[in-house]
Amino acid sequence: MAFNKDSKQRRFLFALDLDGTLLADSGAGTIHPKTEEAIKRAVKEGHIVSIITGRPW
């Protein structure tokens, strides 16, 4: 994920699903360290990161 520091304060919403997308497929329920780093960087730069689901609950 590349973020442009000269983006003139543009903010983005990153909507992430959990199962098989954000969480590793290993079944351990963990986030890959590079993914975690990218999320933290996005938030630090003012972007919004949200969890979404396709589940009906």
Secondary structure in CASP SS format (residue, H / E / C, confidence):
PFRMAT SS
TARGET T0000
AUTHOR 0000-0000-0000
METHOD secondary structure of the structure
MODEL  1
M C 1.00
A C 1.00
F C 1.00
N C 1.00
K C 1.00
D C 1.00
S C 1.00
K C 1.00
Q C 1.00
R C 1.00
R C 1.00
F C 1.00
L E 1.00
F E 1.00
A E 1.00
L E 1.00
D E 1.00
L H 1.00
D H 1.00
G H 1.00
T H 1.00
L H 1.00
L E 1.00
A C 1.00
D C 1.00
S C 1.00
G C 1.00
A C 1.00
G C 1.00
T C 1.00
I E 1.00
H C 1.00
P H 1.00
K H 1.00
T H 1.00
E H 1.00
E H 1.00
A H 1.00
I H 1.00
K H 1.00
R H 1.00
A H 1.00
V H 1.00
K H 1.00
E C 1.00
G C 1.00
H C 1.00
I E 1.00
V E 1.00
S E 1.00
I E 1.00
I E 1.00
T C 1.00
G C 1.00
R C 1.00
P C 1.00
W C 1.00
END
